[in-house]
Amino acid sequence: MSLPPNVITNDDLKKNGLETTNEWIVQRTGIRERRVTDAETASSDLAIAASLQALEDAGIDAKDLDLVLCATATGDYVWPATACIIQQAIGATKAGAFDLSAACSGFCYGVSTATGFIQSGMMDKILVVGVDTLTKHLDWKDRSTCILFGDGAGAAVLSACAPNEGVLSSVLGADGSGLKSVWLPAGGTRTPINAETFTDSASEHDTHLQMNGREVYEFAVKIVPQTILEALDKACLRPSDIDLLVMHQANIRILHSAAERFGIALDRLVVNVDRYGNTSAASIPIALREAADSGKLHKGDIVVTMGFGAGLTWGANVIRWTRDYGI
Ligand SMILES: CC(C)(COP(=O)(O)OP(=O)(O)OC[C@H]1O[C@@H](n2cnc3c(N)ncnc32)[C@H](O)[C@@H]1OP(=O)(O)O)[C@@H](O)C(=O)NCCC(=O)NCCS
């Protein structure tokens, strides 16, 4: 995992003139602080740092990778893919590289995609990176969005394992009718950013992340339990089999409601939203790294990852963990 060093607390936001309070943000979201990249740091910088750690941790040489798959909604450039920047920087000379755009579901989508390539026999070793620097696209005067997001990256190396180990099942879903529930309107081919379009405050507004928080919240509380149950069912497992629940970190209330729904004790629910806010595609791999470091993740554990976000998209993976961290 990799996070920028710059910490912005809720009080910092208030001090900068935002009409909010630490109490409101903590009570509604669970977020206390977030990490924010400086102007010189782009998504690939965080992604490369996380990728190098993942390779070292896995004991795998970058030259042995078949694919670099980067899940991001905030690539360095509109194109080419940020995965190519990572591929070159880490020396993955024999790997293909592409980006996957599924916003906060990106890491789950990436793990599912990589699993398919490996299970088909087409590839052996794949680096999956989840990275986002959404703070670059925030309107820091909009209190309904800017309080929520932070920057970060996480990476994992997936490789072939024995049957009934590793990724046991995957569920992916999407509902494009929710396109405008959380989105960034300008910068694509529908509304390119150029001297002609970028002329007034309305179009300037379109260059920032926009969200209907209530809509996204209602979508999340519905889709989270549904998707987890579907993924467990596909793996012939039940909620009581879950050793660790690693969900996308958007709001502590969504995390707690899922844990409560499945009778999961809070020590089996990984939380980092309090310290990093919503880091989008990075939140799940960061949570996995922290779970491993704090002794919560063991070989043989049933780990359920679940992500949801813009698109609207959602996804889950049920994993029988294959690594032993000796903690
Ligand atoms: C964004 C979110 C925290 C807002 O919480 P909420 O309970 O829905 O709050 P509302 O938007 O209804 O706003 C309630 C009031 O608080 C105010 N408010 C909004 N943001 C505020 C802030 N940062 N500080 C203080 N007050 C705020 C609103 O203006 C509103 O005031 P009003 O009642 O006078 O109109 C919540 O909807 C949420 O977490 N949604 C999911 C978002 C998400 O996860 N997005 C990413 C998906 S990957």
The ligand as an SDF file (V2000), in Angstrom:
LIG
                    3D

 48 50  0  0  0  0  0  0  0  0999 V2000
  -22.7540   12.0240    1.8810 C   0  0  0  0  0  0  0  0  0  0  0  0
  -23.4540   11.5540    3.1400 C   0  0  0  0  0  0  0  0  0  0  0  0
  -22.4640   11.4050    4.2700 C   0  0  0  0  0  0  0  0  0  0  0  0
  -24.4960   12.6230    3.5330 C   0  0  0  0  0  0  0  0  0  0  0  0
  -25.1950   12.1910    4.6810 O   0  0  0  0  0  0  0  0  0  0  0  0
  -26.7740   12.3570    4.7430 P   0  0  0  0  0  0  0  0  0  0  0  0
  -27.1980   11.8830    6.0700 O   0  0  0  0  0  0  0  0  0  0  0  0
  -27.3510   11.6960    3.5260 O   0  0  0  0  0  0  0  0  0  0  0  0
  -26.9410   13.9260    4.6810 O   0  0  0  0  0  0  0  0  0  0  0  0
  -27.7340   14.8310    3.6390 P   0  0  0  0  0  0  0  0  0  0  0  0
  -26.9920   14.8980    2.3420 O   0  0  0  0  0  0  0  0  0  0  0  0
  -29.1680   14.4080    3.6040 O   0  0  0  0  0  0  0  0  0  0  0  0
  -27.6260   16.2150    4.3600 O   0  0  0  0  0  0  0  0  0  0  0  0
  -28.2160   16.4620    5.6240 C   0  0  0  0  0  0  0  0  0  0  0  0
  -27.9300   17.8960    5.9910 C   0  0  0  0  0  0  0  0  0  0  0  0
  -26.5270   18.0490    6.2900 O   0  0  0  0  0  0  0  0  0  0  0  0
  -25.9670   19.0870    5.4850 C   0  0  0  0  0  0  0  0  0  0  0  0
  -24.6000   18.7380    5.1560 N   0  0  0  0  0  0  0  0  0  0  0  0
  -24.1330   18.0680    4.0610 C   0  0  0  0  0  0  0  0  0  0  0  0
  -22.8020   17.9350    4.1450 N   0  0  0  0  0  0  0  0  0  0  0  0
  -22.4070   18.5000    5.2950 C   0  0  0  0  0  0  0  0  0  0  0  0
  -21.1690   18.6800    5.9240 C   0  0  0  0  0  0  0  0  0  0  0  0
  -20.0250   18.2460    5.3920 N   0  0  0  0  0  0  0  0  0  0  0  0
  -21.1370   19.3160    7.1330 N   0  0  0  0  0  0  0  0  0  0  0  0
  -22.2600   19.7640    7.6980 C   0  0  0  0  0  0  0  0  0  0  0  0
  -23.4780   19.6410    7.1370 N   0  0  0  0  0  0  0  0  0  0  0  0
  -23.5550   19.0240    5.9590 C   0  0  0  0  0  0  0  0  0  0  0  0
  -26.8480   19.1520    4.2660 C   0  0  0  0  0  0  0  0  0  0  0  0
  -26.7770   20.4280    3.6560 O   0  0  0  0  0  0  0  0  0  0  0  0
  -28.2110   18.8790    4.8620 C   0  0  0  0  0  0  0  0  0  0  0  0
  -28.6940   20.0580    5.4510 O   0  0  0  0  0  0  0  0  0  0  0  0
  -30.2640   20.4400    5.3600 P   0  0  0  0  0  0  0  0  0  0  0  0
  -30.9710   19.3220    6.0850 O   0  0  0  0  0  0  0  0  0  0  0  0
  -30.3130   21.7510    6.0530 O   0  0  0  0  0  0  0  0  0  0  0  0
  -30.5680   20.4790    3.9000 O   0  0  0  0  0  0  0  0  0  0  0  0
  -24.1930   10.2050    2.9140 C   0  0  0  0  0  0  0  0  0  0  0  0
  -25.3000   10.4160    2.0660 O   0  0  0  0  0  0  0  0  0  0  0  0
  -23.3040    9.1670    2.3030 C   0  0  0  0  0  0  0  0  0  0  0  0
  -22.3640    8.7280    2.9020 O   0  0  0  0  0  0  0  0  0  0  0  0
  -23.6380    8.7260    1.0740 N   0  0  0  0  0  0  0  0  0  0  0  0
  -22.8240    7.7440    0.3660 C   0  0  0  0  0  0  0  0  0  0  0  0
  -21.7470    8.4680   -0.3900 C   0  0  0  0  0  0  0  0  0  0  0  0
  -20.6910    7.5490   -0.8940 C   0  0  0  0  0  0  0  0  0  0  0  0
  -20.3730    6.5740   -0.2770 O   0  0  0  0  0  0  0  0  0  0  0  0
  -20.1240    7.8920   -2.0470 N   0  0  0  0  0  0  0  0  0  0  0  0
  -19.0780    7.1750   -2.6500 C   0  0  0  0  0  0  0  0  0  0  0  0
  -19.5540    5.9140   -3.2280 C   0  0  0  0  0  0  0  0  0  0  0  0
  -18.2590    4.8810   -3.6630 S   0  0  0  0  0  0  0  0  0  0  0  0
  1  2  1  0
  2  3  1  0
  2  4  1  0
  2 36  1  0
  4  5  1  0
  5  6  1  0
  6  7  2  0
  6  8  1  0
  6  9  1  0
  9 10  1  0
 10 11  2  0
 10 12  1  0
 10 13  1  0
 13 14  1  0
 14 15  1  0
 15 16  1  0
 15 30  1  0
 16 17  1  0
 17 18  1  0
 17 28  1  0
 18 19  1  0
 18 27  1  0
 19 20  2  0
 20 21  1  0
 21 22  1  0
 21 27  2  0
 22 23  1  0
 22 24  2  0
 24 25  1  0
 25 26  2  0
 26 27  1  0
 28 29  1  0
 28 30  1  0
 30 31  1  0
 31 32  1  0
 32 33  2  0
 32 34  1  0
 32 35  1  0
 36 37  1  0
 36 38  1  0
 38 39  2  0
 38 40  1  0
 40 41  1  0
 41 42  1  0
 42 43  1  0
 43 44  2  0
 43 45  1  0
 45 46  1  0
 46 47  1  0
 47 48  1  0
M  END
$$$$
